[in-house]
């Protein structure tokens, strides 16, 4: 079959690396999240996937890789060769790629552009030293550190040992977890977690797994699957899933027999919820709109509030390079307003579960404590993590659950999450 790539399409040997460098610029120079990055359309699916893996690996290990490079540099290189060195050194030191191919490709990338051709020899020389001497230097480096606005709060709340364990979990990355539509589902190559989620132990396409087309499961981190468990028996009840996209919790609620109203501000993200509902054969009323404009009366409400998403860094290592503490105050005010409005939609005797995928107590524990002071009669329904398949250390003093990436580290960890069930007496 004839090659249908454009005439100026990247050379196959360099395509993924060039794509990774573009994505690195997007994050480190433009300070934008990878979720909004558009890969080069000339890249085939395999090269696009490899570029994605490369850039995520670089971002997970940037500080230790930079430390190795610094030991072999006598001057600070310009941006383009610096990025090429970071990418190649990560391939050598973390991914364990063939040294000859990595070095040759990095040199070829420098030679491919008039602006960088003069750095080809420099890049070659530095990488030869990384190959010969870099491994022990890299092994002596600590894991990628969290920026102060995250790490400082984590250390204050959980201690230095926990902070370092969380950073190690971020460097390790995240496995793929699945929520089964019906409890007890078994899948080849999947480990059943104590909380009921399935964790894939091997790579591969989720859509190729048996049962995918029939909607037997959906992708959802094990921690993200727990807030719905705090809602109790919702069968036949009117339940609102506020800020519903991408829809994992909506699917859980629908599978439990709830009459679900799923609401989100993003029409594009709600389209994904609709697709997953169709695939699984589950149903929910779909509302695209602002939480503050929504009215109604519900027996139970799930509020997965917008937050810093600092609990998802092991899956989104670009986040610490893009976000900052400046937006946290705005988010906490929004969370407070959403929580107050959601409580106003709750029927007498109903239950509201508040959760955020954040490591910051100001977006979790502190929000609940403040809500208890603002609303007379509001109480936390204490949850025993052991009844969910969890560990006693997950319990938070006010009665909620605090999950961290270093929990279950030996089997792949989990996202950072906070959740609490609230009722009005």
N, C-alpha and C positions, 0 to 999 in steps of 0.2 A: 504494500500500500504506500502511496506517495506520502512524503512528509508534508503535513498541512500547516506546520508552524509558519509564521510570517518569516520573510526573508531575513529580517534583522533580529529574529528571535535569539535569546542567549544560547551560547554553546552549552550542550547538555552537561558537560563536566563542571561548568561554573554557574549554571542557572540557579540552583538552590542557594548557593553561597551569595550570589549577587542579590537574590531576593531577600536573604537574611540581612544583608547589609542595609538595604533600603528600609527594612522594618526597624532595624536598630536606630537608624537616623530618625525615623518617625517617633520613636520613644525617647531617645536620649538627647536629640537635638531639638525636635519640635515639641517634646513633652506631651505626647498624645497617646491614648490607650490603644493597644493593638486591636481591640474590638472594633475600632473605627478605621483600621488600616485596610486598604484595598490592594491585594497582591497583584503583581504583574500578570495581566491576562495571557501573556505568552507562556507562562509557566504551566506545565502539565500538572495533573493532580498529584503525582508522586513527588515532583520537585517542589510544589507549593507546600505539601505536607512536611517535607524535609526542611524547607526554609523555616517553617513555623517551629519545628522542633529545635533547630539550631538557635533561633533568636531567643526562645524561652530558656534554653540551657545557658546561653551567654548571660542573660539577665539574672539567672539564679546564682551565678558564680562570678559576677563581674568584679567584685572587690578582691577575692583571692587570686583571680587571673591577673588583675592589674598589679597586684603585689609581685607576682612572678615576673611580669614584664618589666616592672620598675627596676628589678634587680639586674636586668640586662640592658638597660637604657642609660645613656649618658646625657640625653637631652629629651625634651618633651616633643614627640612627633606631632605633625599636623593631624587634623581630624580624620581624613580618609585613611591614611596608613595606620593610624591608631586603631580605627575600627576593624580594619583588616587583620591587624595583629590580635586584637581581642577575640575575633571570631576564630582564627586559626589556632590560637593558643587554647581556646576552650575545646576545640575539636581534638587537640592533641592530649590535653591534660584531663579532661572530664569524659569525653566520648571515646577516647582511645582509638581514634581513627589512624589509618596508615600515614606515617610521617611523610613519606615521599609525596603522596598525593596531596596532602594538606598543604605542604610548603610550596609545591609547584603551583597549586591553584591560587594561593595567596599572591605569589609573584605574578602569575598571569593576570590576576585582577588589577594589579598595579600597572602592568604594561598595557592594559586594554584602554587606558585613558591618557590623553596627553598631559593632563594635570598631575597625574600620579606616577608616570613612567619613571621618573628620576628616583622614586623611592623603592623601586623593585629590589635593588641590591640591599638596601637597608632592611627591608622586610625579610628578605632571605636570610641575612646574617643573624637577625634577632631570633627568628624561628629556629634556626640551626642550634642556637644556644638553648632555646626552650626544649628542643628534642633531647639534647645531650645532658642538660643540667636541671631542667624545670620541675621534674616530678617530685623530688624531695622538698623543694621549696614550696610547691603547691600543697603537698601533704601537711606541711607545718602551719598552713594558714587556717584561721578560724572560718566558720561559715559566714556567708554574706550577712552583714549586720543590718538591722532595721534602722531606718532614720529615727532621729530623736523624738519626733512628735508621736511616733508609734512605740518605739522601744522604751522611751522614758515612762510612758503610762503603763506599759506591760510590766516593766521592772517594779514600778511603784505598787502595782496591784498584786502581782504574782511572785515577784522576786527575781534575782539575777539568774538563778539556775533554770527557772522556767523560761525566761527570756531566751537563754542560749539554746534550750531544747526546742523552742518554737522556731528559732532561726535555723536550726539543723533540719527541722521538718520542712521548712520552706525550701531549703536547698535540695531536699530529697524529691520534691515534686509530689504529685498526687495521682493515685490510681483512679480508675473509673468505677464508680458505684452505681448500682441499679436498684430501683424500687420495684418489686414485683406487684402486679395488679392484684394477685391473689397470694396470700401468705403460703409459704411452703414450696414455692416454685424452685426447681433446681435447674441450673444451667451448666453445661460443660465448661470447665476452665474458670469457674466462679466459686468464691469462698463465701459461705453464709456468715455474716457478722452477728454478734449477739443481739443486736437491735432489730434484726430482720432484713437489713439491706443485703444485697449481693455485691461482692467486690471481685472484679475481674483480675485474675492472676496472670493473664497473658495479654499481649497487645492484640490489635486487630480491629476491624470495623464493627461497631456495635450493631449497625443495621444488617450485618451478615449473620448475627446470632440467631439460633432457632427461637421462634416465638416473637421476633421483633415485628414482622409484618402483621401478626395477629394482635399486637398491642399487649403482649404479656408483661411488659416492663417498660420503664423509661429511665433515662439517665438522671440521677439525683444523688448528690453527696450524702453520705450516711448521716451527717449532722443536720443537713437541711431537711431530712425526712422526719425528724423528731418533733418539731413544733406541732404538727397535726396530731401526734400521739397525745399531746397535753390537752386536747379538746374534749376528750372523753367520747362517749357514744353519740355520734352525730346522725345516725341513720334516721331519715325522715325529717330532719330538722332543716330550717332555713339558715344557711351559712353563707357569709360573705367572705370572700378571699380578696382582701384589699391589696393593691400593688401585686397583682397575681402573676404577671409574666416573670419567668418563662413558662410557668404553669405546673411544676411538679406537685405543689401542694394542692392545686385545684384538682389534679388527677387523683391524688390520695383521697381527698374529701369525697369526690364523686364515687370512687371505688368503695368507699365506706357507706354509701347510700344516702349521702346528704343531698339536699336540694341547693346546689351551689350557684351563687352569683359571683362571677369572676370579673374584677374591675381592674383596669390599668390605664394609665394616661397614654401609653404608646400603642398606636394602631398596628405598627409593624410587629412589635413584640406580641401583641395579642393574636396576630395571625399565626404565630408559632404555637400558642396555646390551642387555637382552633385546630391546627394540624394534628397535634398530639391527641386531642380529644377524639378526632375522627379516626386516628390510627388505633386507639385503644377501645373504641366503641363506647366511650363514656360521654356524659352530657353535662353541660353547665350553661347557665345564662351568661352571655358575654356582654360586657359593658365597657366601652372605650370612653373614658372621661376622667375628670378630676375628682379625687376622693372628697374634697370639700364641697363639691356640688351634689354629691350622691346622698340620697335620702332613702329611708326605708326602716324596717324593724326586723332584726335578725335574732335567732336563738343563739347563734354563736358567730364569732368574728375572728378571722385570722388577719393580723396586721404585720406583714413582713415589711417593715418600714425602710425607706431609702436610707442608706448609711454609707460610711466610708469604705465598706467592703474589705476592711483590713483583715478579716478572717479568711479571705480567699486568696491570699498572696501565694500560697504554694501552687495554685493553679493559674494565678495572674501575677507573675513576678514583675511585670511592668508597672504595677500600681505604685510602689514606693518611689519610682522615678518620675511619676506624673502628678500624683496628688500631693496635697500639703495640708498642714494643720489649719490653714486659713478657711477652708470650706467646712470644717467640722462644726464650728459654732452655728453656721447657717443650717446644717443638717440637724443638729440637736434641737433647734427651735422648730424646725419642720416636724420632727418626730413627736415633739410635745403636742403640737397643734393636731397632728393626725391622731394621736392617741386620745386626746380629748374629744375630737369629733367622732371617732369610732365608738367610744363609750356611749355617746349620745344615740347611736344607732342600735344599741344592744337592748333587747327585750328584758323585762324583769326576770331575774333568775338566770339570765344568760351568762355565757363565758366568753371572754376575749383573750386570745393568746397574742402577746406582743413578742416579736423577735427581730433580731438584726444579725447579719453575718459580719459582725465587727468584733475586734479584740479590745476595743476601747470601752471601759466601764461607763463613760459618760453617755454612750449610746445604748447601754443595756441596763445594768444594775441601777445606775443613778436615775435613769428615766423612770423606772418603776417606783423607786423610793419617792421621787418627786410627785408622781401621779397619786400615790397613796396620801400625800399631804394635801393635794389639790381637791381630791374627791372624797367626801365623807361617805363612809360605809364601804369603800373599795378595799378589797383584801386580795392577797396572793393565795392561790390554792397550792399548798405545798406539794411538791412532786418528789417521789423517791426514785432516783435514777436507776436503782436496782430493778424496779418493776418494768423498766423500759429495756433492760438488757445492758444497762450502763454500769458505771463504777461509782462508789460513794463520793469520790473526789469531784464529781461533776456538780454536786449540789452547791448552790449559791446561798449565802446566809439569809437573804430575804425570801427564799422559797423557790426561786427559779433554778435554771440550769445554766452553767457556764462551761462551754466546750472549747477546747483549744487544739491547735494543730499537732501538738506533741502527745495528745492522748492517743492510745493505741499505736504508738510510733512503730512498734515491732511488726505491725501488720499493715502499715501504710498511712497511719494518721487519719485526721478528719479536718474539716474546715473549722475555723473559729466561729462560734455562734453563742448568742445569748437568747434565752427564751423564758417566758413566765406566763402562767395562766392567771387571769384576773376575774373576779366576780364582785358584784355589788350586793351587799347584804340587804 
